[in-house]
Amino acid sequence: MKKTVSMLCGCALAAGISISAVFSAYACTGVIVGKDLTEDGSTIFGRTEDLEVNHNKAYKIHEAGEYKAGETIKDVSSDPENGYSYTFTHDSYRYTSVSDTTPEYGNFDEAGFNEKGLIADMTVSATANDKVLAVDPYVDGTDSSVPVGITEAIITTAVLGSCDNARSAVEFIAEEVATKGAAEGNGLVVADHNELWYMEIYTGHQFVAMKYPSDKYSVFPNSFWLNECDLTVGEEKEHFNISKDGMYIYSKDIFKVASEAQTLKGKEDSSSIDLYASYAGELSDSTESRVCSGIKQFNPDATFDGKVYPFLQETKKKITLADAMAFTRNRLESIDKVADDMSRGDLYPIGNRNTMEAHIYHLPSTATAEYPGTMWLALGSPLTSPFVAYYPNQTAGIKEAENEENEFNEDSVYWLAMDMLYMVEYNRDEFQPIVSEKINALESEELQNAVTTMLSAEEATAKNQEE
């Protein structure tokens, strides 16, 4: 991390330019790459967290027992008095996070490891179509007599603090959404050393989670993407079902709600449903530009038929960690367009000015519960911030990564990257190549020295701080 801070300072000083502006966006983009498609047999997944500029994010370590058994946490993001709440059944596990620095508006812990080897990456926001929402609306406080349902602001805190593995995390979320409701639509990923699950929360109480296959890749900006699924009942739990093939965990009324809304594409009697066609809202131009360019990033030969994009994609290319980093910086080069960050139109890129942080998880083929993998994190936009490796068991970050100040200061990775972004935007043609060259050199060195086996806590901490 010291190398990163030095590089950021050096670029900013070399340019000597800083301007400021504020634009907002709603533009997270997720990616998953199965192990059969990677060069080293690893599983890769991650996300760009996009909302707005000048929105600090900080790396945090939450020690075991931060929340005690019987202690209740409350989501204040939508309603401080009537927000979603969760009561811990045991002392919370130790976990890491990449968090907002304004807890009075919600935790937004977003991504991290816990001590059990669980990884959570939450969320990519999405909204269902109006017809299904009329049947099963979001539990968003419109009815003040009912507590607000679960949201992005608190879901990662609850999951990493309480769940043991990916499967238990999916079942936990399923229980919470079924019984307390969801205040919003979301896509999310949970993983461990054995498996990865992708989950979509559609409406107030409807959801589907899929155990991700090893021979596919997926790109998922702000919409729902699961296509045709076989939801033949294998096991019925009190609040959700498990498919016969064990590949899906889903809400009991997933067919019923779509049927009542007259949006159902599929047949309940044959257990088939096209979830995208049944539940998703219309694709925005900015979502379409990102899914197209993201798919093409990993498969230049991909073709698109209308506005239906298969969630599970194939490619002959062997994908690397460096490719995943490049994905977060994609500015429509893969579809021969020139990106426009300043609008939400059809030229909106994955690599945009509103990215507050980007993270990529690398789970090696040798992953274990004790060492599930590495998180590569770029605080601020990866256009001007390099990825640095963070380890599950490190005991601290450096102060520049943990800095929670909400205005510019030189002791912050985020704010240095943000300042550099403004410099680049002053003259992108001149300054972006300078910054990119330095970032590429630093990341190339880091990747050459990357560790895929377990380090001691002391070694992990020292290596992160050095980088």
N, C-alpha and C positions, 0 to 999 in steps of 0.2 A: 504493500500500500504506500510505503514511503516513495517508491519509484513513481507511482501514479500521481501523488501530490506534487512531486518535483516536476513531472512532465506537464501537469496542468498549469502550474505557476509559470513555467518556462514559456509555454505557448501564449499565455495571456500577456506576459511581459513583452514578448517578441512582437506581438501585434499592437499593443498599446492602445487598444480601442475598446470601449465599453459603452453600450447603449441599453436602453430598457424599453420593454413593451409588454403588454399582457393580452394573450389570446387564450381562449378555452377550447377544449376539444373533448370528445367522448370516444376514445379510439384505441383501447387496448387490443393487442393482437397476440394470440397464443400460438404455440407450435409444439408438436410432438413428433419424434422420429423413433420408430421401433428399432430394436437392436439389430435386426437382420439387414437394415438399410444403412447402418453406419460402418465406417471404415474399420473401427476397432471393436465392434461388437457391443458397444455401449448403448444404453437408452439415453436419449437427449430430449429434454422438454423445457419450456420456459415461456416468457411473456414480456412484452413491453407494457409498462403501466403508464397510461397516457390520460391526462386530464387537462393540465394547464402548465404554463411557465410559472416560475417563482413559487414553487410548491415543494418545500424541502422533504426529503426522505432520509431516514437514518437507520443504520444497522444497529440491532439491539440483541442482547442476550438476556433472556428471562430465566432466572434461576429456579430450580425445582422448589415447589412450595410457595411460589409467589401468590397463588390463590390457594387457600386452605380448603379441606373437605368441608362441605356445607356452606362455603362462601358463594355468593351470587354476584355475577358480573352483569352489567346492564349496558345495552347499546344506546348511546346518547345521540347518535348521528341523525336520527329522524325525529325522536321525541324523548327528551330527557326523563320524562315522568312515566311514559307508557311504552317505552321501547322494549324490544326483545330482551329476555333475561335467561341466563343459564346458571344453574347451581352445580358446582363441582361435587362429584361423588367421591373423589379422592383428592389429595393434594396435587396441584397441577404439576405436570412434567416440566423438566427443563426444556426450553425451546429457543430458537433464534427467530428473528423476524426482520423484515424491511418495512419500517413503520412510518406513518405520518407523525409529524411533530406538533400536532394540535389535538391532543387527546380529548379536549373539551368538545370536539366535533366528531369524535370516534377514533378507535384504535387504528383501523386499516393496517393490520399487521402484514397482510398481503402474501408473504412467502417465507418459508423457513423449514428447518429440521427440528425434530424433537429427540429426546434421549432414547426413544424406542426405535429410532430409525425410520420414522414416518416423515414424509415430505409433503407439504401442502403448498399449492400454488393457486391463489384465489383472489380475484375472479376476473373473468371477461364479462362485462355487463351486456345484457341483451333484453329485448322486450318481445313478448308474445303478441300474436295478432289480436285485434279487438274482439273478435267473435268468441275465442276461447276465454278471454279475460272477462267477458260478460257473464260467462257461466261460472268461472272460478277466479274471481278477482284477486289481485295482490292484497295481502294483509298489511296495508301500508298506513294505517291510521285513519283512513276515511271513516271507518266505523270506530269511534272513540271508545266504545264499550269493550273492544277487543284489543289486547296488547299487539303492538306491531310485530310482524314476523321477522325472521332472521334476515340479515343483510350482509353485504360485503364487509361492512365496518367491523364486524365482530366474529364472523364465522371462522377465520383463521385462528384467532385467539382461543376459541372454544375447542376447535379440532386439535390443534397442536398441544394444548394444555391437557387434553383428556383422552385422546385416542392412541391405541397401541400400534396400529398398522393401517395399510390402505383400505383393506376390506372393512375393518371396524369403523374407519372414518366415513366411508360411504354409508354404512348402516346408521351411524350416528346422525349424519345429515338427513338421511331419509326419515328417520324418526322425528327429528325436529321439524322438518317441513310438513310432514303428515299431520303432526299434532299441534304445532304452533303456527304453521304457515310461513310463507316467504313474502317479504315486502317488495321484492323485485326479482327479475329474471337474471340468471347468471349461468356461465359455464365455468367449470373448475377442474383441477387435476389434483389427485392424491396418489402417492406412490410410495413404495418401499423397495427393498432389495429383491423381492419376489415378483411384484406385479405393479401395474399402473392402471388406474381407473380414471376415465373421463366422465364427467357428470354434467347434465343440463337440468336446471330448475326453470320450468316453463311458466307456471302460473302460481296462484296462491298455494296450491297443494300438490301439483303434478310435477314429476321428475322422472328421469331415466339416467342410469349410470351404466357405462359399458366398460368391460375389461378390455383394455386396449391390446390389439394384436401386435406381434413383433415384426411383421413384414409390411407395414404401412407407415405413411406419414400424414400429418394433418396440419392445416392452417386454419385458425378460427378467430377472426375479428368479431366485431359486435353483432352477432346474430346467433341463432341456434342452427346446428349443422348436421346432427345425426339424421341419416336418411332412413331407408327401409330396415326395419328390425323385426326379428322373430321373437315375440314375447310369449312363447308358450310357457304356461305356468309349470314350474318344477317344484317350488316350495312356497307355501303361503305363510308369511309372518303376520303379526297382528296389524302392522301399519304399512307393509310393502310386500311385494312379491319378488322371488328370485326365479329367473328363467330356467327352463329345463336343462339347457346347455351350460348353465352357470355363468354365462357371459353378461347378463344384464340384471340389475336391481332396479325396480321401477314401482311407481305409485299404483295403487289398486284401481284408481279410476282414470288411468291414462287413456283408455278407449272411450269410456263413458263421457268424459268432458268434451272430447273432440266430436263425438257423435251428437251430443246435445247442441253443440255449437254449429253443427252441420259443416265441419271442416275435416272430418275424418277421411284420410286417404289410406285405405287398407280395409281389412276385414277382421273384426274381433273373433268371429267363429273360426278363423284360420290363424289367429294370433299375429297377424302381420299388420304393421303400421309404418307409414312414412312420416316420421316425426317432424321433419322440416316442413313438409307440405301441410301437415295437420296443425302445427303449433307456431311456426315462425312468423314474424311480421315481414313486411316487404323489405328487401335489401336496400339500404341506402347506397348512394353513389360512392361514399367514402369507404364503406365496408366492402363493396365490390372491387374497388381499386386495390385494396389491401389483400383480399383473398386471391385475386388473380395474380398479382405480382409475387405474393408469397409462395403460391403453388409453383409458379414458373421459376422461382429462385432455386428450387430443388429438382425441378424437372422442366428444362427448357422446351421439351417436346409436348408438354401438356396442351390439350385443346379444351375449349369450353363450349358447351351447348346451352345457349340461353343463359338463364340466371340460376341454374341448378348446378351446384358444385359438390361433387361427392366428398363426403367427409374423409373417407379412407382413400388416400392417394397412393400411387405406385411410381417408382422411378428406377432406372437402371444405374443411376449415379450412386456412389458410395459417399455418404454425407459425413462430414467431419465437424468437430466442435467449432473450428474456424468458420465453416459454412453457416453454422447456427448464429454465430456472432454477426456475420455479414447480413444475415436475414433481418436482424434488428435495425440495420442501417439501410435497408432497401428503400430507395427513392424512385421506384418505378423503372429503374434501368432494365429490369428483366422483361418488361413489356414495352420497351422503347418509348417511354413517355417522360416528360419533364414534370417533376413533382411540384405541387403547390401546397405549402403548409398553411397558408393564410386563409384558406376556405375549407369547407367540409364537402367539397365537390368530388368529381370523378378523378381528380389528380391527387387525392390525399394519400400520402405514403405511410408505410410502416415506420420508417425512420423519420420521425417528425419532431418539431420543436417542442411539442407538448409532452414528450416522454419524460416522466419524473425519475424513472429508473427502469432498467431492464435486467432480467436475471435469466440464466440458463443453467439447468441442472444436468450434470454429467454423471450417469450411473454406470460404472464399469461392469464388465462381465463378471468380475470378482467381488462385486458388492456383497456386503453382509449387513445384518441389522446394526452391528457396532459401527460399521463404516459404509453407509449406503451410497456415498458419492460426494461430489463437490458442487457447490453453488458458485457460478461465475456471475459477479454483480458489477454493473456499471451504474453508479449513482449519478443522476442527471441524464441528459440525453446521450445515448451511445455515439451520436454523431461527434460529440466532443469529450466523451469520457470513456476510458478504456475499461475492459472487463478485468476483474481481479478475482482470484480464487478465495472462497471462504469455506471453512471446514466445519463439519458438524460439532466437533468437540473443542473448538478453540475457546479460550476463556475470555477473550476480549478482542475487540477491533482496535483501531487507533482512533484518537480523538477526532480526527478530521472526518472519519466515516460515521462516527457516533454523534457528531455535532447536531444539536436540535434547534439551533437559532433559526428564526424565521425571517431574517433579512440578511443581505449579503455580508459575508466576512471571509477573510482569507484562510481561516482555519477550518474550512468545510469543503469536502470533495464535491458535494452537490453544488454549492454556490460558485466554486471555481469553474466547474463545468458549465453552469448556467451563464456565467459572465463570458466565457469563451464562446458559447453559442451565439450570444448577441454580436460578438466580434465577427464570427463567421457570417452571420446574416447581413452584416454591413456590406460585405463583398464576398459572397460564397465562392465565386469562381477563383478568387485569389487566395482566400484564407482556408477553405475547407481542405484543399490538397496538402497544405502545410500541417494542419492538425492531423489529418488522416495518416500521413506518413509517420508521424511520431507515434500515434496510437498503434499502427500496424507493427512498428518495430518493437514496441513494448510488449504487445500481445504475442508476437512471434516468439520472443524470448521466454515469456511466461509459459506458453504452450509447450515449448521444448523442454522446460523444466517441470512440467505438470506432474503431480503426484496422484496415483490411482490406487495406492495402498494406504492402509491406516497409519496415521501419524499419532504420536502421543499428543496429549493436550498442549504440552509445552512446545513441541515441534510445530504443531498446527498453528498456534498463536504466533510464533516467531516467523513462520513462513508467510502468513497473511500480512503481518506488519512490514516485513521486508518488501513484499511486492507492492 
